[in-house]
Amino acid sequence: MKIDDNEGVSASSKHLVFAYYVTGHGFGHATRVVEVVRHLIAAGHDVHVITGAPDFRDSVS
């Protein structure tokens, strides 16, 4: 996404790569991140997640 003073927020057509760290302390952070990661993947971006949260991979699938 980009922010342009004249146009507001618009989606980028660029393919982006994200590295995302999710703390394994509790499962609340991981459950919120799942939706963000799903959205980024659906938009065609690559997302690499590092986490100590149990079963995180199964949550995104």
PDBQT receptor file of N, H, CA, C and O in Angstrom, charges set to zero:
ATOM      1  N   MET A   1       0.835  -1.176   0.000  1.00  0.00    +0.000 N 
ATOM      2  CA  MET A   1       0.000   0.000   0.000  1.00  0.00    +0.000 C 
ATOM      3  C   MET A   1       0.876   1.234   0.000  1.00  0.00    +0.000 C 
ATOM      4  O   MET A   1       1.990   1.227   0.523  1.00  0.00    +0.000 OA
ATOM      5  N   LYS A   2       0.367   2.263  -0.579  1.00  0.00    +0.000 N 
ATOM      6  H   LYS A   2      -0.539   2.269  -1.003  1.00  0.00    +0.000 HD
ATOM      7  CA  LYS A   2       1.087   3.527  -0.532  1.00  0.00    +0.000 C 
ATOM      8  C   LYS A   2       0.124   4.621  -0.113  1.00  0.00    +0.000 C 
ATOM      9  O   LYS A   2      -1.082   4.533  -0.343  1.00  0.00    +0.000 OA
ATOM     10  N   ILE A   3       0.659   5.619   0.485  1.00  0.00    +0.000 N 
ATOM     11  H   ILE A   3       1.639   5.691   0.672  1.00  0.00    +0.000 HD
ATOM     12  CA  ILE A   3      -0.146   6.759   0.897  1.00  0.00    +0.000 C 
ATOM     13  C   ILE A   3       0.279   7.951   0.070  1.00  0.00    +0.000 C 
ATOM     14  O   ILE A   3       1.448   8.337   0.055  1.00  0.00    +0.000 OA
ATOM     15  N   ASP A   4      -0.679   8.520  -0.609  1.00  0.00    +0.000 N 
ATOM     16  H   ASP A   4      -1.629   8.207  -0.596  1.00  0.00    +0.000 HD
ATOM     17  CA  ASP A   4      -0.437   9.693  -1.445  1.00  0.00    +0.000 C 
ATOM     18  C   ASP A   4      -1.307  10.810  -0.888  1.00  0.00    +0.000 C 
ATOM     19  O   ASP A   4      -2.507  10.618  -0.697  1.00  0.00    +0.000 OA
ATOM     20  N   ASP A   5      -0.726  11.964  -0.627  1.00  0.00    +0.000 N 
ATOM     21  H   ASP A   5       0.250  12.120  -0.783  1.00  0.00    +0.000 HD
ATOM     22  CA  ASP A   5      -1.483  13.068  -0.045  1.00  0.00    +0.000 C 
ATOM     23  C   ASP A   5      -2.712  13.430  -0.861  1.00  0.00    +0.000 C 
ATOM     24  O   ASP A   5      -3.716  13.875  -0.305  1.00  0.00    +0.000 OA
ATOM     25  N   ASN A   6      -2.647  13.246  -2.163  1.00  0.00    +0.000 N 
ATOM     26  H   ASN A   6      -1.832  12.885  -2.615  1.00  0.00    +0.000 HD
ATOM     27  CA  ASN A   6      -3.761  13.625  -3.022  1.00  0.00    +0.000 C 
ATOM     28  C   ASN A   6      -4.764  12.496  -3.239  1.00  0.00    +0.000 C 
ATOM     29  O   ASN A   6      -5.927  12.756  -3.546  1.00  0.00    +0.000 OA
ATOM     30  N   GLU A   7      -4.329  11.252  -3.084  1.00  0.00    +0.000 N 
ATOM     31  H   GLU A   7      -3.384  11.041  -2.835  1.00  0.00    +0.000 HD
ATOM     32  CA  GLU A   7      -5.195  10.129  -3.418  1.00  0.00    +0.000 C 
ATOM     33  C   GLU A   7      -5.544   9.236  -2.234  1.00  0.00    +0.000 C 
ATOM     34  O   GLU A   7      -6.333   8.305  -2.395  1.00  0.00    +0.000 OA
ATOM     35  N   GLY A   8      -4.999   9.478  -1.077  1.00  0.00    +0.000 N 
ATOM     36  H   GLY A   8      -4.358  10.234  -0.947  1.00  0.00    +0.000 HD
ATOM     37  CA  GLY A   8      -5.262   8.621   0.061  1.00  0.00    +0.000 C 
ATOM     38  C   GLY A   8      -4.454   7.340  -0.010  1.00  0.00    +0.000 C 
ATOM     39  O   GLY A   8      -3.302   7.350  -0.443  1.00  0.00    +0.000 OA
ATOM     40  N   VAL A   9      -5.050   6.243   0.412  1.00  0.00    +0.000 N 
ATOM     41  H   VAL A   9      -5.987   6.235   0.763  1.00  0.00    +0.000 HD
ATOM     42  CA  VAL A   9      -4.366   4.955   0.431  1.00  0.00    +0.000 C 
ATOM     43  C   VAL A   9      -4.813   4.144  -0.773  1.00  0.00    +0.000 C 
ATOM     44  O   VAL A   9      -6.008   4.035  -1.049  1.00  0.00    +0.000 OA
ATOM     45  N   SER A  10      -3.852   3.577  -1.486  1.00  0.00    +0.000 N 
ATOM     46  H   SER A  10      -2.882   3.666  -1.261  1.00  0.00    +0.000 HD
ATOM     47  CA  SER A  10      -4.188   2.732  -2.633  1.00  0.00    +0.000 C 
ATOM     48  C   SER A  10      -3.337   1.470  -2.599  1.00  0.00    +0.000 C 
ATOM     49  O   SER A  10      -2.240   1.460  -2.041  1.00  0.00    +0.000 OA
ATOM     50  N   ALA A  11      -3.858   0.411  -3.200  1.00  0.00    +0.000 N 
ATOM     51  H   ALA A  11      -4.749   0.420  -3.653  1.00  0.00    +0.000 HD
ATOM     52  CA  ALA A  11      -3.134  -0.859  -3.238  1.00  0.00    +0.000 C 
ATOM     53  C   ALA A  11      -2.001  -0.781  -4.242  1.00  0.00    +0.000 C 
ATOM     54  O   ALA A  11      -2.129  -0.156  -5.294  1.00  0.00    +0.000 OA
ATOM     55  N   SER A  12      -0.911  -1.408  -3.914  1.00  0.00    +0.000 N 
ATOM     56  H   SER A  12      -0.806  -1.915  -3.059  1.00  0.00    +0.000 HD
ATOM     57  CA  SER A  12       0.242  -1.456  -4.801  1.00  0.00    +0.000 C 
ATOM     58  C   SER A  12       0.132  -2.681  -5.690  1.00  0.00    +0.000 C 
ATOM     59  O   SER A  12      -0.342  -3.728  -5.248  1.00  0.00    +0.000 OA
ATOM     60  N   SER A  13       0.561  -2.563  -6.933  1.00  0.00    +0.000 N 
ATOM     61  H   SER A  13       0.946  -1.712  -7.292  1.00  0.00    +0.000 HD
ATOM     62  CA  SER A  13       0.547  -3.707  -7.834  1.00  0.00    +0.000 C 
ATOM     63  C   SER A  13       1.861  -4.476  -7.753  1.00  0.00    +0.000 C 
ATOM     64  O   SER A  13       2.045  -5.463  -8.464  1.00  0.00    +0.000 OA
ATOM     65  N   LYS A  14       2.764  -4.037  -6.902  1.00  0.00    +0.000 N 
ATOM     66  H   LYS A  14       2.614  -3.234  -6.324  1.00  0.00    +0.000 HD
ATOM     67  CA  LYS A  14       4.059  -4.699  -6.750  1.00  0.00    +0.000 C 
ATOM     68  C   LYS A  14       3.921  -5.991  -5.957  1.00  0.00    +0.000 C 
ATOM     69  O   LYS A  14       3.097  -6.105  -5.049  1.00  0.00    +0.000 OA
ATOM     70  N   HIS A  15       4.751  -6.959  -6.326  1.00  0.00    +0.000 N 
ATOM     71  H   HIS A  15       5.421  -6.866  -7.064  1.00  0.00    +0.000 HD
ATOM     72  CA  HIS A  15       4.856  -8.199  -5.555  1.00  0.00    +0.000 C 
ATOM     73  C   HIS A  15       5.790  -7.905  -4.384  1.00  0.00    +0.000 C 
ATOM     74  O   HIS A  15       6.940  -7.516  -4.587  1.00  0.00    +0.000 OA
ATOM     75  N   LEU A  16       5.307  -8.088  -3.181  1.00  0.00    +0.000 N 
ATOM     76  H   LEU A  16       4.373  -8.405  -3.015  1.00  0.00    +0.000 HD
ATOM     77  CA  LEU A  16       6.099  -7.783  -1.999  1.00  0.00    +0.000 C 
ATOM     78  C   LEU A  16       6.425  -9.057  -1.230  1.00  0.00    +0.000 C 
ATOM     79  O   LEU A  16       5.703 -10.051  -1.313  1.00  0.00    +0.000 OA
ATOM     80  N   VAL A  17       7.512  -9.012  -0.489  1.00  0.00    +0.000 N 
ATOM     81  H   VAL A  17       8.098  -8.205  -0.421  1.00  0.00    +0.000 HD
ATOM     82  CA  VAL A  17       7.918 -10.122   0.366  1.00  0.00    +0.000 C 
ATOM     83  C   VAL A  17       7.953  -9.606   1.802  1.00  0.00    +0.000 C 
ATOM     84  O   VAL A  17       8.613  -8.610   2.099  1.00  0.00    +0.000 OA
ATOM     85  N   PHE A  18       7.234 -10.296   2.689  1.00  0.00    +0.000 N 
ATOM     86  H   PHE A  18       6.698 -11.105   2.448  1.00  0.00    +0.000 HD
ATOM     87  CA  PHE A  18       7.153  -9.895   4.082  1.00  0.00    +0.000 C 
ATOM     88  C   PHE A  18       7.832 -10.930   4.964  1.00  0.00    +0.000 C 
ATOM     89  O   PHE A  18       7.687 -12.132   4.739  1.00  0.00    +0.000 OA
ATOM     90  N   ALA A  19       8.563 -10.476   5.955  1.00  0.00    +0.000 N 
ATOM     91  H   ALA A  19       8.681  -9.500   6.137  1.00  0.00    +0.000 HD
ATOM     92  CA  ALA A  19       9.096 -11.328   7.016  1.00  0.00    +0.000 C 
ATOM     93  C   ALA A  19       8.364 -10.900   8.285  1.00  0.00    +0.000 C 
ATOM     94  O   ALA A  19       8.429  -9.735   8.678  1.00  0.00    +0.000 OA
ATOM     95  N   TYR A  20       7.681 -11.823   8.915  1.00  0.00    +0.000 N 
ATOM     96  H   TYR A  20       7.629 -12.769   8.595  1.00  0.00    +0.000 HD
ATOM     97  CA  TYR A  20       6.798 -11.506  10.025  1.00  0.00    +0.000 C 
ATOM     98  C   TYR A  20       7.187 -12.360  11.227  1.00  0.00    +0.000 C 
ATOM     99  O   TYR A  20       7.236 -13.586  11.120  1.00  0.00    +0.000 OA
ATOM    100  N   TYR A  21       7.463 -11.740  12.356  1.00  0.00    +0.000 N 
ATOM    101  H   TYR A  21       7.423 -10.744  12.443  1.00  0.00    +0.000 HD
ATOM    102  CA  TYR A  21       7.748 -12.477  13.587  1.00  0.00    +0.000 C 
ATOM    103  C   TYR A  21       6.510 -12.440  14.475  1.00  0.00    +0.000 C 
ATOM    104  O   TYR A  21       5.924 -11.382  14.701  1.00  0.00    +0.000 OA
ATOM    105  N   VAL A  22       6.123 -13.606  14.973  1.00  0.00    +0.000 N 
ATOM    106  H   VAL A  22       6.600 -14.466  14.790  1.00  0.00    +0.000 HD
ATOM    107  CA  VAL A  22       4.990 -13.699  15.886  1.00  0.00    +0.000 C 
ATOM    108  C   VAL A  22       5.484 -14.331  17.176  1.00  0.00    +0.000 C 
ATOM    109  O   VAL A  22       6.024 -15.437  17.167  1.00  0.00    +0.000 OA
ATOM    110  N   THR A  23       5.301 -13.632  18.274  1.00  0.00    +0.000 N 
ATOM    111  H   THR A  23       4.863 -12.733  18.281  1.00  0.00    +0.000 HD
ATOM    112  CA  THR A  23       5.731 -14.166  19.558  1.00  0.00    +0.000 C 
ATOM    113  C   THR A  23       4.959 -15.433  19.903  1.00  0.00    +0.000 C 
ATOM    114  O   THR A  23       3.774 -15.550  19.591  1.00  0.00    +0.000 OA
ATOM    115  N   GLY A  24       5.615 -16.354  20.528  1.00  0.00    +0.000 N 
ATOM    116  H   GLY A  24       6.578 -16.259  20.781  1.00  0.00    +0.000 HD
ATOM    117  CA  GLY A  24       4.973 -17.588  20.957  1.00  0.00    +0.000 C 
ATOM    118  C   GLY A  24       4.401 -17.483  22.356  1.00  0.00    +0.000 C 
ATOM    119  O   GLY A  24       3.903 -18.469  22.900  1.00  0.00    +0.000 OA
ATOM    120  N   HIS A  25       4.467 -16.295  22.946  1.00  0.00    +0.000 N 
ATOM    121  H   HIS A  25       4.872 -15.494  22.505  1.00  0.00    +0.000 HD
ATOM    122  CA  HIS A  25       3.972 -16.063  24.302  1.00  0.00    +0.000 C 
ATOM    123  C   HIS A  25       2.457 -15.874  24.242  1.00  0.00    +0.000 C 
ATOM    124  O   HIS A  25       1.978 -14.787  23.916  1.00  0.00    +0.000 OA
ATOM    125  N   GLY A  26       1.721 -16.900  24.548  1.00  0.00    +0.000 N 
ATOM    126  H   GLY A  26       2.110 -17.783  24.813  1.00  0.00    +0.000 HD
ATOM    127  CA  GLY A  26       0.270 -16.857  24.416  1.00  0.00    +0.000 C 
ATOM    128  C   GLY A  26      -0.118 -17.084  22.961  1.00  0.00    +0.000 C 
ATOM    129  O   GLY A  26       0.746 -17.088  22.084  1.00  0.00    +0.000 OA
ATOM    130  N   PHE A  27      -1.387 -17.269  22.701  1.00  0.00    +0.000 N 
ATOM    131  H   PHE A  27      -2.089 -17.266  23.414  1.00  0.00    +0.000 HD
ATOM    132  CA  PHE A  27      -1.821 -17.536  21.331  1.00  0.00    +0.000 C 
ATOM    133  C   PHE A  27      -2.581 -16.353  20.734  1.00  0.00    +0.000 C 
ATOM    134  O   PHE A  27      -2.955 -16.399  19.562  1.00  0.00    +0.000 OA
ATOM    135  N   GLY A  28      -2.817 -15.299  21.509  1.00  0.00    +0.000 N 
ATOM    136  H   GLY A  28      -2.514 -15.262  22.461  1.00  0.00    +0.000 HD
ATOM    137  CA  GLY A  28      -3.572 -14.139  21.027  1.00  0.00    +0.000 C 
ATOM    138  C   GLY A  28      -2.915 -13.429  19.862  1.00  0.00    +0.000 C 
ATOM    139  O   GLY A  28      -3.587 -13.070  18.895  1.00  0.00    +0.000 OA
ATOM    140  N   HIS A  29      -1.599 -13.219  19.945  1.00  0.00    +0.000 N 
ATOM    141  H   HIS A  29      -1.053 -13.510  20.731  1.00  0.00    +0.000 HD
ATOM    142  CA  HIS A  29      -0.897 -12.546  18.849  1.00  0.00    +0.000 C 
ATOM    143  C   HIS A  29      -1.010 -13.359  17.568  1.00  0.00    +0.000 C 
ATOM    144  O   HIS A  29      -1.283 -12.813  16.499  1.00  0.00    +0.000 OA
ATOM    145  N   ALA A  30      -0.803 -14.652  17.679  1.00  0.00    +0.000 N 
ATOM    146  H   ALA A  30      -0.581 -15.095  18.548  1.00  0.00    +0.000 HD
ATOM    147  CA  ALA A  30      -0.825 -15.528  16.506  1.00  0.00    +0.000 C 
ATOM    148  C   ALA A  30      -2.201 -15.547  15.853  1.00  0.00    +0.000 C 
ATOM    149  O   ALA A  30      -2.294 -15.543  14.625  1.00  0.00    +0.000 OA
ATOM    150  N   THR A  31      -3.262 -15.569  16.641  1.00  0.00    +0.000 N 
ATOM    151  H   THR A  31      -3.186 -15.572  17.638  1.00  0.00    +0.000 HD
ATOM    152  CA  THR A  31      -4.598 -15.621  16.046  1.00  0.00    +0.000 C 
ATOM    153  C   THR A  31      -4.922 -14.348  15.285  1.00  0.00    +0.000 C 
ATOM    154  O   THR A  31      -5.625 -14.399  14.276  1.00  0.00    +0.000 OA
ATOM    155  N   ARG A  32      -4.432 -13.224  15.740  1.00  0.00    +0.000 N 
ATOM    156  H   ARG A  32      -3.861 -13.183  16.560  1.00  0.00    +0.000 HD
ATOM    157  CA  ARG A  32      -4.668 -11.972  15.010  1.00  0.00    +0.000 C 
ATOM    158  C   ARG A  32      -3.820 -11.900  13.748  1.00  0.00    +0.000 C 
ATOM    159  O   ARG A  32      -4.269 -11.390  12.722  1.00  0.00    +0.000 OA
ATOM    160  N   VAL A  33      -2.611 -12.404  13.823  1.00  0.00    +0.000 N 
ATOM    161  H   VAL A  33      -2.247 -12.819  14.657  1.00  0.00    +0.000 HD
ATOM    162  CA  VAL A  33      -1.702 -12.364  12.678  1.00  0.00    +0.000 C 
ATOM    163  C   VAL A  33      -2.186 -13.271  11.549  1.00  0.00    +0.000 C 
ATOM    164  O   VAL A  33      -1.935 -12.988  10.378  1.00  0.00    +0.000 OA
ATOM    165  N   VAL A  34      -2.873 -14.352  11.888  1.00  0.00    +0.000 N 
ATOM    166  H   VAL A  34      -3.078 -14.582  12.840  1.00  0.00    +0.000 HD
ATOM    167  CA  VAL A  34      -3.353 -15.284  10.869  1.00  0.00    +0.000 C 
ATOM    168  C   VAL A  34      -4.151 -14.552   9.792  1.00  0.00    +0.000 C 
ATOM    169  O   VAL A  34      -3.944 -14.796   8.603  1.00  0.00    +0.000 OA
ATOM    170  N   GLU A  35      -5.044 -13.676  10.181  1.00  0.00    +0.000 N 
ATOM    171  H   GLU A  35      -5.212 -13.478  11.146  1.00  0.00    +0.000 HD
ATOM    172  CA  GLU A  35      -5.869 -12.964   9.202  1.00  0.00    +0.000 C 
ATOM    173  C   GLU A  35      -5.040 -12.027   8.335  1.00  0.00    +0.000 C 
ATOM    174  O   GLU A  35      -5.298 -11.902   7.138  1.00  0.00    +0.000 OA
ATOM    175  N   VAL A  36      -4.064 -11.378   8.916  1.00  0.00    +0.000 N 
ATOM    176  H   VAL A  36      -3.854 -11.479   9.888  1.00  0.00    +0.000 HD
ATOM    177  CA  VAL A  36      -3.186 -10.489   8.144  1.00  0.00    +0.000 C 
ATOM    178  C   VAL A  36      -2.392 -11.298   7.126  1.00  0.00    +0.000 C 
ATOM    179  O   VAL A  36      -2.291 -10.913   5.961  1.00  0.00    +0.000 OA
ATOM    180  N   VAL A  37      -1.830 -12.415   7.568  1.00  0.00    +0.000 N 
ATOM    181  H   VAL A  37      -1.912 -12.727   8.514  1.00  0.00    +0.000 HD
ATOM    182  CA  VAL A  37      -1.030 -13.262   6.682  1.00  0.00    +0.000 C 
ATOM    183  C   VAL A  37      -1.893 -13.810   5.549  1.00  0.00    +0.000 C 
ATOM    184  O   VAL A  37      -1.468 -13.804   4.394  1.00  0.00    +0.000 OA
ATOM    185  N   ARG A  38      -3.093 -14.282   5.860  1.00  0.00    +0.000 N 
ATOM    186  H   ARG A  38      -3.439 -14.287   6.798  1.00  0.00    +0.000 HD
ATOM    187  CA  ARG A  38      -4.002 -14.783   4.815  1.00  0.00    +0.000 C 
ATOM    188  C   ARG A  38      -4.288 -13.710   3.771  1.00  0.00    +0.000 C 
ATOM    189  O   ARG A  38      -4.287 -13.987   2.572  1.00  0.00    +0.000 OA
ATOM    190  N   HIS A  39      -4.528 -12.512   4.220  1.00  0.00    +0.000 N 
ATOM    191  H   HIS A  39      -4.529 -12.287   5.195  1.00  0.00    +0.000 HD
ATOM    192  CA  HIS A  39      -4.815 -11.401   3.307  1.00  0.00    +0.000 C 
ATOM    193  C   HIS A  39      -3.619 -11.116   2.397  1.00  0.00    +0.000 C 
ATOM    194  O   HIS A  39      -3.784 -10.930   1.191  1.00  0.00    +0.000 OA
ATOM    195  N   LEU A  40      -2.436 -11.081   2.964  1.00  0.00    +0.000 N 
ATOM    196  H   LEU A  40      -2.302 -11.232   3.944  1.00  0.00    +0.000 HD
ATOM    197  CA  LEU A  40      -1.233 -10.810   2.173  1.00  0.00    +0.000 C 
ATOM    198  C   LEU A  40      -0.983 -11.906   1.142  1.00  0.00    +0.000 C 
ATOM    199  O   LEU A  40      -0.628 -11.615   0.001  1.00  0.00    +0.000 OA
ATOM    200  N   ILE A  41      -1.166 -13.157   1.536  1.00  0.00    +0.000 N 
ATOM    201  H   ILE A  41      -1.455 -13.394   2.464  1.00  0.00    +0.000 HD
ATOM    202  CA  ILE A  41      -0.981 -14.270   0.603  1.00  0.00    +0.000 C 
ATOM    203  C   ILE A  41      -2.028 -14.214  -0.506  1.00  0.00    +0.000 C 
ATOM    204  O   ILE A  41      -1.702 -14.420  -1.675  1.00  0.00    +0.000 OA
ATOM    205  N   ALA A  42      -3.273 -13.939  -0.151  1.00  0.00    +0.000 N 
ATOM    206  H   ALA A  42      -3.538 -13.772   0.798  1.00  0.00    +0.000 HD
ATOM    207  CA  ALA A  42      -4.345 -13.845  -1.146  1.00  0.00    +0.000 C 
ATOM    208  C   ALA A  42      -4.086 -12.720  -2.141  1.00  0.00    +0.000 C 
ATOM    209  O   ALA A  42      -4.522 -12.789  -3.290  1.00  0.00    +0.000 OA
ATOM    210  N   ALA A  43      -3.375 -11.686  -1.698  1.00  0.00    +0.000 N 
ATOM    211  H   ALA A  43      -3.020 -11.630  -0.764  1.00  0.00    +0.000 HD
ATOM    212  CA  ALA A  43      -3.043 -10.561  -2.575  1.00  0.00    +0.000 C 
ATOM    213  C   ALA A  43      -1.839 -10.875  -3.458  1.00  0.00    +0.000 C 
ATOM    214  O   ALA A  43      -1.428 -10.041  -4.265  1.00  0.00    +0.000 OA
ATOM    215  N   GLY A  44      -1.271 -12.074  -3.310  1.00  0.00    +0.000 N 
ATOM    216  H   GLY A  44      -1.604 -12.752  -2.655  1.00  0.00    +0.000 HD
ATOM    217  CA  GLY A  44      -0.173 -12.496  -4.170  1.00  0.00    +0.000 C 
ATOM    218  C   GLY A  44       1.218 -12.216  -3.643  1.00  0.00    +0.000 C 
ATOM    219  O   GLY A  44       2.200 -12.332  -4.377  1.00  0.00    +0.000 OA
ATOM    220  N   HIS A  45       1.309 -11.847  -2.374  1.00  0.00    +0.000 N 
ATOM    221  H   HIS A  45       0.512 -11.752  -1.778  1.00  0.00    +0.000 HD
ATOM    222  CA  HIS A  45       2.610 -11.554  -1.783  1.00  0.00    +0.000 C 
ATOM    223  C   HIS A  45       3.195 -12.802  -1.122  1.00  0.00    +0.000 C 
ATOM    224  O   HIS A  45       2.465 -13.742  -0.804  1.00  0.00    +0.000 OA
ATOM    225  N   ASP A  46       4.496 -12.807  -0.919  1.00  0.00    +0.000 N 
ATOM    226  H   ASP A  46       5.089 -12.044  -1.178  1.00  0.00    +0.000 HD
ATOM    227  CA  ASP A  46       5.165 -13.875  -0.179  1.00  0.00    +0.000 C 
ATOM    228  C   ASP A  46       5.269 -13.454   1.279  1.00  0.00    +0.000 C 
ATOM    229  O   ASP A  46       5.629 -12.317   1.584  1.00  0.00    +0.000 OA
ATOM    230  N   VAL A  47       4.951 -14.377   2.170  1.00  0.00    +0.000 N 
ATOM    231  H   VAL A  47       4.659 -15.301   1.921  1.00  0.00    +0.000 HD
ATOM    232  CA  VAL A  47       5.024 -14.087   3.598  1.00  0.00    +0.000 C 
ATOM    233  C   VAL A  47       5.821 -15.193   4.279  1.00  0.00    +0.000 C 
ATOM    234  O   VAL A  47       5.490 -16.373   4.166  1.00  0.00    +0.000 OA
ATOM    235  N   HIS A  48       6.869 -14.800   4.981  1.00  0.00    +0.000 N 
ATOM    236  H   HIS A  48       7.138 -13.842   5.072  1.00  0.00    +0.000 HD
ATOM    237  CA  HIS A  48       7.696 -15.723   5.753  1.00  0.00    +0.000 C 
ATOM    238  C   HIS A  48       7.444 -15.418   7.222  1.00  0.00    +0.000 C 
ATOM    239  O   HIS A  48       7.699 -14.309   7.690  1.00  0.00    +0.000 OA
ATOM    240  N   VAL A  49       6.944 -16.410   7.941  1.00  0.00    +0.000 N 
ATOM    241  H   VAL A  49       6.737 -17.312   7.561  1.00  0.00    +0.000 HD
ATOM    242  CA  VAL A  49       6.596 -16.213   9.343  1.00  0.00    +0.000 C 
ATOM    243  C   VAL A  49       7.555 -17.005  10.221  1.00  0.00    +0.000 C 
ATOM    244  O   VAL A  49       7.776 -18.197  10.007  1.00  0.00    +0.000 OA
ATOM    245  N   ILE A  50       8.116 -16.326  11.206  1.00  0.00    +0.000 N 
ATOM    246  H   ILE A  50       7.936 -15.358  11.380  1.00  0.00    +0.000 HD
ATOM    247  CA  ILE A  50       8.955 -16.947  12.223  1.00  0.00    +0.000 C 
ATOM    248  C   ILE A  50       8.164 -16.875  13.525  1.00  0.00    +0.000 C 
ATOM    249  O   ILE A  50       7.712 -15.801  13.920  1.00  0.00    +0.000 OA
ATOM    250  N   THR A  51       7.996 -18.010  14.186  1.00  0.00    +0.000 N 
ATOM    251  H   THR A  51       8.363 -18.883  13.865  1.00  0.00    +0.000 HD
ATOM    252  CA  THR A  51       7.211 -18.001  15.409  1.00  0.00    +0.000 C 
ATOM    253  C   THR A  51       7.546 -19.181  16.305  1.00  0.00    +0.000 C 
ATOM    254  O   THR A  51       8.050 -20.210  15.855  1.00  0.00    +0.000 OA
ATOM    255  N   GLY A  52       7.257 -19.005  17.560  1.00  0.00    +0.000 N 
ATOM    256  H   GLY A  52       6.848 -18.169  17.926  1.00  0.00    +0.000 HD
ATOM    257  CA  GLY A  52       7.349 -20.088  18.517  1.00  0.00    +0.000 C 
ATOM    258  C   GLY A  52       5.956 -20.561  18.906  1.00  0.00    +0.000 C 
ATOM    259  O   GLY A  52       5.805 -21.446  19.747  1.00  0.00    +0.000 OA
ATOM    260  N   ALA A  53       4.931 -19.962  18.285  1.00  0.00    +0.000 N 
ATOM    261  H   ALA A  53       5.053 -19.242  17.602  1.00  0.00    +0.000 HD
ATOM    262  CA  ALA A  53       3.546 -20.330  18.588  1.00  0.00    +0.000 C 
ATOM    263  C   ALA A  53       3.256 -21.727  18.044  1.00  0.00    +0.000 C 
ATOM    264  O   ALA A  53       3.530 -22.004  16.877  1.00  0.00    +0.000 OA
ATOM    265  N   PRO A  54       2.708 -22.603  18.873  1.00  0.00    +0.000 N 
ATOM    266  CA  PRO A  54       2.432 -23.966  18.417  1.00  0.00    +0.000 C 
ATOM    267  C   PRO A  54       1.346 -23.996  17.343  1.00  0.00    +0.000 C 
ATOM    268  O   PRO A  54       0.358 -23.266  17.422  1.00  0.00    +0.000 OA
ATOM    269  N   ASP A  55       1.542 -24.841  16.350  1.00  0.00    +0.000 N 
ATOM    270  H   ASP A  55       2.345 -25.433  16.285  1.00  0.00    +0.000 HD
ATOM    271  CA  ASP A  55       0.545 -25.090  15.300  1.00  0.00    +0.000 C 
ATOM    272  C   ASP A  55       0.173 -23.861  14.474  1.00  0.00    +0.000 C 
ATOM    273  O   ASP A  55      -0.917 -23.818  13.904  1.00  0.00    +0.000 OA
ATOM    274  N   PHE A  56       1.047 -22.868  14.397  1.00  0.00    +0.000 N 
ATOM    275  H   PHE A  56       1.932 -22.903  14.861  1.00  0.00    +0.000 HD
ATOM    276  CA  PHE A  56       0.718 -21.664  13.622  1.00  0.00    +0.000 C 
ATOM    277  C   PHE A  56       0.527 -21.996  12.152  1.00  0.00    +0.000 C 
ATOM    278  O   PHE A  56      -0.399 -21.486  11.521  1.00  0.00    +0.000 OA
ATOM    279  N   ARG A  57       1.380 -22.837  11.597  1.00  0.00    +0.000 N 
ATOM    280  H   ARG A  57       2.133 -23.251  12.110  1.00  0.00    +0.000 HD
ATOM    281  CA  ARG A  57       1.305 -23.182  10.173  1.00  0.00    +0.000 C 
ATOM    282  C   ARG A  57      -0.078 -23.734   9.819  1.00  0.00    +0.000 C 
ATOM    283  O   ARG A  57      -0.630 -23.375   8.779  1.00  0.00    +0.000 OA
ATOM    284  N   ASP A  58      -0.639 -24.586  10.653  1.00  0.00    +0.000 N 
ATOM    285  H   ASP A  58      -0.190 -24.877  11.498  1.00  0.00    +0.000 HD
ATOM    286  CA  ASP A  58      -1.951 -25.168  10.387  1.00  0.00    +0.000 C 
ATOM    287  C   ASP A  58      -3.056 -24.118  10.428  1.00  0.00    +0.000 C 
ATOM    288  O   ASP A  58      -4.090 -24.295   9.784  1.00  0.00    +0.000 OA
ATOM    289  N   SER A  59      -2.865 -23.047  11.159  1.00  0.00    +0.000 N 
ATOM    290  H   SER A  59      -2.026 -22.904  11.683  1.00  0.00    +0.000 HD
ATOM    291  CA  SER A  59      -3.867 -21.989  11.262  1.00  0.00    +0.000 C 
ATOM    292  C   SER A  59      -3.991 -21.180   9.988  1.00  0.00    +0.000 C 
ATOM    293  O   SER A  59      -5.071 -20.674   9.681  1.00  0.00    +0.000 OA
ATOM    294  N   VAL A  60      -2.909 -21.049   9.241  1.00  0.00    +0.000 N 
ATOM    295  H   VAL A  60      -2.032 -21.460   9.491  1.00  0.00    +0.000 HD
ATOM    296  CA  VAL A  60      -2.908 -20.222   8.032  1.00  0.00    +0.000 C 
ATOM    297  C   VAL A  60      -3.449 -20.999   6.841  1.00  0.00    +0.000 C 
ATOM    298  O   VAL A  60      -4.032 -20.407   5.933  1.00  0.00    +0.000 OA
ATOM    299  N   SER A  61      -3.270 -22.294   6.831  1.00  0.00    +0.000 N 
ATOM    300  H   SER A  61      -2.796 -22.775   7.568  1.00  0.00    +0.000 HD
ATOM    301  CA  SER A  61      -3.680 -23.135   5.693  1.00  0.00    +0.000 C 
ATOM    302  C   SER A  61      -5.168 -23.094   5.465  1.00  0.00    +0.000 C 
ATOM    303  O   SER A  61      -5.670 -23.745   4.549  1.00  0.00    +0.000 OA
TER     304      SER A  61
